[in-house]
Amino acid sequence: MHRLAALPPRWLKAAATGLVATAAFAGVVIASDHMDTPTVEYHPEYDVNDVYAFPGSSPDRVALVLGTSSPITPAGVRTAKFGDRDEVLYQLKVDNTGDAREDLVFQFTFTGPAGNQKVTVQGPMKPNEVGTSNTLITGQKELKGDVNQVLGSSSGLQAFAGPRDDPFFIDLEAFFRILPDRQPESGPLSLITQGPLTFRPPSTAVDFLAGFNDLAIVVELPLAELTENGHKPKFGVWGTTSQARKSASH
């Protein structure tokens, strides 16, 4: 395990966001954003593909996932890397008061070359700022270690960061009928074979990114740490990536 120096006190501006809301697992709303702007097409480390929240390894635990940098071919895994800590701050933000403002955050920063990166996980902790510009939090709730390894304790906070298969179940042919400007100019998806504009039934859902990976950031922890021991059983969670903004002085 390596100790990582803290980022200099620069402001960081959110560059891309994915969103999921959950009400004590009674229902989940998921937003997906795979390479949807020129910024993230040229800088995939800023992309937010999906955010997931689901029950963890036991009924009293919850798992949160932030996906980024997709799609990555199996051969590309060796060179895939999270953005360096001086460039990108990855965050999962949690609202447990119902005001759509983050009350707790997880922050993830990375160092090192592809294939040998290290990750630092901070949180869940109260953020220094609320909104789109954020600075690094510091405190006792911290994990450090190698990418592609499970870190932490099975009874407390566990974390993982690394390549994982990217699930993407969507009827793309029907989607391209609605937004034809997104249809590829070549390849199988450039030829729409469906008939009238209708979505396929869920029983015939196709994972169009099967065999491709993204870079996943995963945390699992006791649900009570996000809901104040059940006193606030509903919470929302969303993910952001932020770009370091240079300052005139430090």
N, C-alpha and C positions, 0 to 999 in steps of 0.2 A: 504494500500500500504506500502511496506517495502523498506527501503533503503538497497542496497546491496554494500558491500565493493568491491573495484576493485581487479582484479586478481593481484598477484605479477608480476613483470616485467620479465616473463619467455617467451622464444621463444616457439611458437607453430608450429608444423610441420603438414602439411596436410596429412590426413590418407586415405580419400576417397573422390571421386568427382563425381557429376552428372552434366549434361550440357544441357542447352537449349539455342537456339539463336533465336532472333526474329527481324524482320525488320519492325518496326512500325506496327506490327500485320499483315503485308502482308503475312507472312508465319511463321510457327513455326517448329523447329526441336527439337525433344525430345530424350534424351538418358535415358535409364532405367537401374538401377543397384540394383537388389534385392538380397542381401546376396551372392555376387558373388566371395568373397575371404574368405580364412580361418580367416583372421583378423576380418572381420565384422560378420562372423558366430558366433564367440565366443564373440564378443563385438558389438551387434547390435546398440548400441548408436553411433557408428562411421559410420554406413551405410548411404549412400545417395541413396534413391530409385528413385525418380524422381524430376525434377524441372519444374515448369510450369510458364508461363507468359501469361496473358490474360486480356482483358479489364475489368475495375473495375465496380463499381456501377453507374458510369456516364462516358460519352465519354472522359472526361478529366482526368480520373483516371486509374491506372493500378494495377493489383494484381499479386504478385509473391508468389510462394509456394515452399517450400523445404520439402520433405518427408523423414522420417528416421524410423528406427526400425520396419521393417515389416517382416512377418505378425504377427499381434497381435489378438488373439481370443477375442471375446466379454468378456469372463470371465477374460482374462488377462489384461484388461484395468485398473483394480484397482491397479495392481502392476507395470504397465508400467511407465517408467520415462525417461526423457531426461538425458543425461550425466551431472554430476555435473560440475560446473564452473572450479574447479581445475583439471578436467580431459579432458573436451571437449569444444571446441569453434566451434559453428555453424556459417556459414557465407553464405550470398548471395552476389555475386560480380557482378558489372555492368561495362561493357565497352561501352562508348558512343563516342569513337573516332575511332573505327575500327581497332585498333592495337592488339586486343586479350589480352590486359592487363587491369586489373581492374582500373577504374577511381574513382569509388564509391563502398563502401561496407556497408552492414548491418551486425552487429554482434549480436549474441544471446547467452546469458549465463544463466544458471539455478542453483538454490539452493533449498535445502529442500528435504524431503522424497517423495516417490510416493504418489499421491493423495493430496499433499499439497505443490507442487513446486511453486517457484516464478521465473519469467523471467525478464531479463533486455535486452532491445533492444537498440542498438546504431546505428545511421545512418538515412538516407544515408549520409556518410561522406567520405572524401578522406582518403585512408588507410595510416597507418604508413609505411608499406612496400608493395611492389608488388611481387607476386610470392607465393611460397608454405609455407614460414615461416612468421608468422604474430604475432603482439602483439595487445593488446586491444587499441582501439581508445577511446577517451574521448571528451566530448563536450556537447553542449546544446541540440542536437538532441537525446533525450533519453526518453524511456518509461519504466516503471517498474510496475509490478503487478502480479496477480495470473495467473497461467496456467489455461487453459480452460475458460478464460474470454476474451471478446473483449476489447482491451485497445486503448486509444487514441481518436482522433477526426474524425468525418465523413468528415470534410473539410480538414484535414491534414493527418498525418500518423496514420493509424490504424494497430493493430497487434493482432494476435491470435496464441497460441501454445497449442496443445493438441491432443487427439486421434480423428481421422476421418477415414471414410471408405477409403480403399486403392484401387483405380481403376486400374485394370491390365488387359487390353484387349489384348490378344495375343493367337494365335493358338499354344498352347503348344505341342500338339501331333505332328504337323508338325515340330516344333522347335526341338523336341527330335529326330526326324528323321535326322535332319542336325547335331546335336551335341548329339549323343546317350549317351555319357558319363555323360550327365546331367540328364538323365532319372531316376526317382526314382526307387528304388529296390522293393518297395511295394506300395500298394494303387492303386486308379483308374488310375492314370497317368503312372503306370508301364506297363499297357496294352494298346498298341497303336491300336485303332480300325479303324483308317483311312486307306484308300486304298493307291494308289500311292502318291508319295510325291507332294502334292499340298496344298496350303494354302486355307482355307475356305474363301468365299467371305465376305467382310465387313458387309454385311447385316446379317450374322449369327455369328458375333463376340461374344465371350464369355468372361465375366469378371471372370477370374479364381480365383480372390481373393475376390469375392463378399462375404460379411459377415465378412471379416477380416479388421482390422484397421492398420494404421501406426500412427506415431507421426508426425503431420503436423505443420510446422511453416509458417505462412501466414502474409504478409504485403500488405496493400493497401495504395496508396498515389497518389498525383497529378502527372501525367505523366511529367509535366514540370520540376519536381525535378530531374528526371533522364535524361532528354533530353535538358536541358538548354533552357527552354521556346520554344522548337520547333526548335532551331537552329541546333540541331543534332538529327533529328527525328528517327534515327536507333540506336539500342543498342543491346548488347548481355548480357545475364545473366547466371551465373552458380552457383552451390552450392558446398561448401566444409565442411567437418568436420576436426578438427585439434586436435591432441593429445598433451597435455602439456608435454614439455620436461624439466626434472629437470635440474637445474643449480647449480653450485658449490656455488654461492653467489647471493644475491638479491640486 
